């Protein structure tokens, strides 16, 4: 998945949003058990201004079980970008806490 995410970042840097969207869609097919793949899909949905699809992808990511702190932070950032700071706070509150 890390290589796929790197190619997605490259697609953003070369301003190829369609390529990035295709990679994100295929990443969730290839890595359906990886929360970061679903968060990438959520980011692409937000880019398209499809809040419903973004929320569905976030729900898939969070349903995959306990998330580490970095993934919970990414979930919270996505939810905040969707205008839901309460859900973002709840995402951060789940799991182990650190400084």
N, CA, C and O of each residue as an XYZ file, in Angstrom:
396
protein
N       0.827     -1.201      0.000
C       0.000      0.000      0.000
C       0.863      1.253      0.000
O       0.498      2.260     -0.607
N       2.009      1.196      0.679
C       2.863      2.386      0.736
C       3.282      2.844     -0.664
O       3.320      4.042     -0.943
N       3.594      1.893     -1.536
C       3.974      2.260     -2.911
C       2.796      2.902     -3.638
O       2.972      3.879     -4.366
N       1.610      2.361     -3.445
C       0.419      2.934     -4.073
C       0.190      4.362     -3.584
O      -0.114      5.256     -4.375
N       0.338      4.569     -2.280
C       0.165      5.915     -1.727
C       1.206      6.880     -2.290
O       0.911      8.048     -2.543
N       2.428      6.379     -2.482
C       3.476      7.223     -3.058
C       3.125      7.617     -4.493
O       3.320      8.765     -4.892
N       2.608      6.660     -5.265
C       2.195      6.996     -6.632
C       1.028      7.976     -6.625
O       0.937      8.843     -7.494
N       0.133      7.840     -5.645
C      -0.965      8.804     -5.520
C      -0.452     10.200     -5.225
O      -0.954     11.184     -5.768
N       0.561     10.283     -4.353
C       1.182     11.576     -4.076
C       1.845     12.161     -5.305
O       1.788     13.368     -5.540
N       2.476     11.294     -6.090
C       3.089     11.745     -7.337
C       2.024     12.269     -8.299
O       2.231     13.286     -8.960
N       0.890     11.582     -8.377
C      -0.200     12.042     -9.248
C      -0.672     13.434     -8.833
O      -0.997     14.263     -9.683
N      -0.708     13.687     -7.527
C      -1.091     15.021     -7.060
C      -0.049     16.059     -7.457
O      -0.387     17.153     -7.909
N       1.227     15.700     -7.282
C       2.291     16.671     -7.581
C       2.365     17.020     -9.070
O       2.705     18.146     -9.432
N       2.046     16.053     -9.926
C       2.088     16.353    -11.370
C       0.726     16.816    -11.882
O       0.495     16.921    -13.087
N      -0.172     17.089    -10.927
C      -1.503     17.607    -11.234
C      -2.262     16.699    -12.199
O      -2.747     17.130    -13.245
N      -2.347     15.408    -11.805
C      -3.095     14.407    -12.563
C      -4.182     13.819    -11.654
O      -4.084     12.671    -11.221
N      -5.224     14.623    -11.368
C      -6.233     14.159    -10.411
C      -6.976     12.908    -10.866
O      -7.369     12.097    -10.028
N      -7.178     12.731    -12.164
C      -7.872     11.534    -12.633
C      -7.053     10.279    -12.350
O      -7.609      9.245    -11.979
N      -5.749     10.365    -12.521
C      -4.877      9.238    -12.213
C      -4.924      8.933    -10.719
O      -4.998      7.769    -10.324
N      -4.881      9.966     -9.896
C      -4.970      9.778     -8.454
C      -6.273      9.112     -8.045
O      -6.281      8.237     -7.179
N      -7.372      9.518     -8.661
C      -8.676      8.930     -8.347
C      -8.722      7.459     -8.761
O      -9.268      6.623     -8.042
N      -8.148      7.154     -9.915
C      -8.107      5.754    -10.367
C      -7.274      4.902     -9.420
O      -7.667      3.789     -9.068
N      -6.134      5.423     -9.013
C      -5.282      4.677     -8.077
C      -5.984      4.451     -6.748
O      -5.906      3.358     -6.188
N      -6.665      5.460     -6.239
C      -7.378      5.328     -4.964
C      -8.480      4.280     -5.071
O      -8.669      3.480     -4.156
N      -9.201      4.284     -6.180
C     -10.281      3.307     -6.370
C      -9.720      1.886     -6.432
O     -10.300      0.959     -5.867
N      -8.626      1.727     -7.100
C      -8.014      0.390     -7.200
C      -7.356     -0.020     -5.892
O      -7.280     -1.209     -5.583
N      -6.883      0.939     -5.128
C      -6.234      0.613     -3.855
C      -7.217     -0.029     -2.885
O      -6.855     -0.965     -2.173
N      -8.453      0.459     -2.847
C      -9.420     -0.147     -1.930
C      -9.845     -1.534     -2.407
O     -10.269     -2.365     -1.604
N      -9.732     -1.786     -3.708
C     -10.015     -3.130     -4.215
C      -8.876     -4.086     -3.860
O      -9.109     -5.234     -3.481
N      -7.665     -3.605     -3.988
C      -6.500     -4.451     -3.736
C      -6.196     -4.597     -2.242
O      -5.725     -5.649     -1.810
N      -6.457     -3.564     -1.459
C      -6.152     -3.552     -0.026
C      -7.408     -3.242      0.796
O      -7.416     -2.257      1.534
N      -8.458     -4.042      0.693
C      -9.712     -3.703      1.371
C      -9.632     -3.740      2.897
O     -10.512     -3.219      3.582
N      -8.580     -4.356      3.421
C      -8.450     -4.447      4.873
C      -7.488     -3.413      5.444
O      -7.084     -3.510      6.602
N      -7.118     -2.417      4.630
C      -6.200     -1.373      5.067
C      -6.944     -0.041      5.237
O      -7.427      0.519      4.252
N      -7.042      0.467      6.457
C      -7.766      1.727      6.678
C      -7.214      2.887      5.851
O      -7.977      3.742      5.401
N      -5.897      2.923      5.648
C      -5.329      4.054      4.892
C      -5.813      4.065      3.449
O      -5.937      5.136      2.854
N      -6.089      2.897      2.873
C      -6.631      2.855      1.511
C      -8.016      3.495      1.479
O      -8.336      4.256      0.565
N      -8.837      3.181      2.487
C     -10.175      3.757      2.549
C     -10.133      5.258      2.823
O     -10.975      6.006      2.327
N      -9.160      5.695      3.607
C      -9.029      7.139      3.852
C      -8.588      7.865      2.592
O      -8.988      9.005      2.357
N      -7.772      7.216      1.788
C      -7.390      7.800      0.504
C      -8.631      7.931     -0.372
O      -8.821      8.949     -1.037
N      -9.477      6.900     -0.371
C     -10.719      6.953     -1.129
C     -11.594      8.101     -0.623
O     -12.218      8.805     -1.417
N     -11.640      8.287      0.700
C     -12.421      9.388      1.275
C     -11.875     10.737      0.822
O     -12.640     11.650      0.510
N     -10.556     10.858      0.788
C      -9.940     12.106      0.335
C     -10.314     12.404     -1.114
O     -10.619     13.544     -1.463
N     -10.289     11.377     -1.946
C     -10.678     11.561     -3.349
C     -12.153     11.955     -3.458
O     -12.512     12.798     -4.280
N     -12.996     11.353     -2.640
C     -14.419     11.702     -2.661
C     -14.615     13.158     -2.235
O     -15.438     13.870     -2.810
N     -13.868     13.593     -1.238
C     -13.961     14.997     -0.815
C     -13.504     15.933     -1.921
O     -14.079     17.004     -2.119
N     -12.468     15.523     -2.639
C     -11.981     16.346     -3.750
C     -13.074     16.534     -4.795
O     -13.176     17.590     -5.420
N     -13.894     15.490     -4.978
C     -15.007     15.554     -5.930
C     -16.244     16.210     -5.318
O     -17.275     16.347     -5.975
N     -16.127     16.616     -4.044
C     -17.235     17.223     -3.301
C     -18.386     16.238     -3.117
O     -19.556     16.618     -3.178
N     -18.043     14.964     -2.890
C     -19.019     13.908     -2.639
C     -18.904     13.493     -1.179
O     -18.258     12.499     -0.849
N     -19.545     14.276     -0.308
C     -19.464     14.038      1.124
C     -20.018     12.690      1.544
O     -19.501     12.068      2.472
N     -21.053     12.239      0.879
C     -21.656     10.951      1.222
C     -20.671      9.811      0.962
O     -20.519      8.920      1.799
N     -20.013      9.833     -0.173
C     -19.016      8.794     -0.480
C     -17.826      8.886      0.467
O     -17.264      7.867      0.866
N     -17.447     10.104      0.824
C     -16.334     10.281      1.760
C     -16.680      9.686      3.119
O     -15.862      8.992      3.722
N     -17.888      9.956      3.600
C     -18.309      9.397      4.891
C     -18.381      7.871      4.844
O     -18.032      7.201      5.816
N     -18.830      7.330      3.723
C     -18.903      5.868      3.589
C     -17.507      5.258      3.635
O     -17.302      4.220      4.266
N     -16.547      5.895      2.971
C     -15.171      5.383      2.976
C     -14.561      5.494      4.372
O     -13.832      4.601      4.806
N     -14.854      6.582      5.071
C     -14.356      6.747      6.445
C     -14.961      5.666      7.343
O     -14.269      5.092      8.184
N     -16.240      5.395      7.163
C     -16.900      4.349      7.958
C     -16.252      2.997      7.696
O     -16.064      2.214      8.628
N     -15.906      2.708      6.444
C     -15.224      1.445      6.135
C     -13.872      1.387      6.824
O     -13.484      0.340      7.341
N     -13.154      2.499      6.835
C     -11.832      2.528      7.475
C     -11.949      2.265      8.965
O     -11.183      1.479      9.522
N     -12.898      2.915      9.607
C     -13.009      2.785     11.058
C     -13.596      1.436     11.471
O     -13.400      1.005     12.607
N     -14.311      0.766     10.570
C     -14.885     -0.543     10.878
C     -13.843     -1.658     10.861
O     -14.144     -2.789     11.244
N     -12.641     -1.358     10.428
C     -11.615     -2.386     10.296
C     -10.946     -2.739     11.618
O     -10.006     -3.534     11.638
N     -11.404     -2.175     12.698
C     -10.860     -2.557     13.995
C     -10.097     -1.433     14.636
O     -10.148     -0.291     14.180
N      -9.390     -1.756     15.695
C      -8.627     -0.715     16.390
C      -7.627     -0.043     15.449
O      -6.886     -0.708     14.724
N      -7.625      1.269     15.479
C      -6.739      2.042     14.605
C      -5.624      2.646     15.433
O      -5.829      3.039     16.582
N      -4.436      2.718     14.837
C      -3.341      3.366     15.564
C      -3.548      4.880     15.551
O      -4.407      5.401     14.840
N      -2.752      5.560     16.343
C      -2.938      7.000     16.540
C      -2.836      7.790     15.238
O      -3.598      8.735     15.034
N      -1.913      7.421     14.360
C      -1.755      8.188     13.114
C      -2.966      8.023     12.207
O      -3.365      8.977     11.538
N      -3.556      6.838     12.170
C      -4.744      6.624     11.343
C      -5.947      7.336     11.967
O      -6.762      7.918     11.251
N      -6.062      7.293     13.305
C      -7.152      8.029     13.965
C      -7.044      9.526     13.685
O      -8.057     10.200     13.491
N      -5.834     10.037     13.663
C      -5.633     11.455     13.345
C      -6.075     11.752     11.916
O      -6.690     12.787     11.658
N      -5.765     10.851     10.990
C      -6.192     11.032      9.598
C      -7.715     10.967      9.486
O      -8.316     11.741      8.741
N      -8.334     10.053     10.219
C      -9.798      9.968     10.240
C     -10.370     11.290     10.760
O     -11.300     11.844     10.173
N      -9.817     11.780     11.845
C     -10.299     13.039     12.421
C     -10.142     14.197     11.441
O     -11.029     15.043     11.335
N      -9.041     14.239     10.737
C      -8.829     15.313      9.755
C      -9.867     15.237      8.643
O     -10.385     16.263      8.202
N     -10.169     14.024      8.189
C     -11.181     13.865      7.141
C     -12.554     14.311      7.637
O     -13.278     15.018      6.935
N     -12.904     13.894      8.847
C     -14.202     14.272      9.399
C     -14.296     15.776      9.626
O     -15.343     16.378      9.389
N     -13.216     16.376     10.079
C     -13.212     17.824     10.263
C     -13.378     18.531      8.924
O     -14.094     19.529      8.829
N     -12.714     18.014      7.883
C     -12.853     18.606      6.554
C     -14.289     18.498      6.041
O     -14.722     19.306      5.220
N     -15.016     17.505      6.524
C     -16.422     17.343      6.147
C     -17.346     18.218      6.995
O     -18.564     18.208      6.816
N     -16.742     18.985      7.934
C     -17.537     19.877      8.766
C     -18.166     19.186      9.962
O     -19.210     19.620     10.450
N     -17.543     18.114     10.442
C     -18.086     17.368     11.577
C     -17.038     17.271     12.689
O     -16.464     16.204     12.906
N     -16.786     18.387     13.399
C     -15.747     18.366     14.433
C     -16.072     17.448     15.612
O     -15.156     16.941     16.258
N     -17.350     17.224     15.904
C     -17.703     16.318     17.003
C     -17.310     14.880     16.669
O     -16.780     14.166     17.520
N     -17.568     14.460     15.443
C     -17.155     13.117     15.022
C     -15.637     13.024     14.984
O     -15.075     11.975     15.297
N     -14.968     14.107     14.604
C     -13.508     14.124     14.595
C     -12.964     13.934     16.002
O     -12.023     13.168     16.210
N     -13.551     14.625     16.962
C     -13.119     14.485     18.355
C     -13.362     13.065     18.857
O     -12.531     12.503     19.570
N     -14.501     12.489     18.486
C     -14.805     11.116     18.899
C     -13.801     10.132     18.306
O     -13.406      9.171     18.966
N     -13.387     10.370     17.063
C     -12.398      9.492     16.429
C     -11.076      9.559     17.174
O     -10.403      8.542     17.341
N     -10.701     10.740     17.618
C      -9.454     10.891     18.366
C      -9.557     10.278     19.762
O      -8.556      9.817     20.311
N     -10.745     10.270     20.331
C     -10.928      9.770     21.694
C     -10.835      8.245     21.784
O     -10.536      7.703     22.848
N     -11.092      7.552     20.670
C     -11.035      6.083     20.674
C      -9.601      5.613     20.638
O      -8.759      6.203     19.961
N      -9.326      4.551     21.370
C      -7.992      3.956     21.333
C      -7.053      4.529     22.355
O      -7.422      5.378     23.166
N      -5.811      4.042     22.301
C      -4.794      4.506     23.220
C      -4.498      5.979     22.993
O      -4.559      6.475     21.868
N      -4.179      6.659     24.067
C      -3.886      8.096     23.995
C      -2.395      8.328     24.254
O      -1.748      7.567     24.974
N      -1.872      9.387     23.657
C      -0.498      9.785     23.902
C      -0.432     11.314     23.946
O      -1.444     11.999     23.800
N       0.761     11.821     24.148
C       0.902     13.273     24.219
C       0.675     13.919     22.884
O       0.756     15.142     22.769
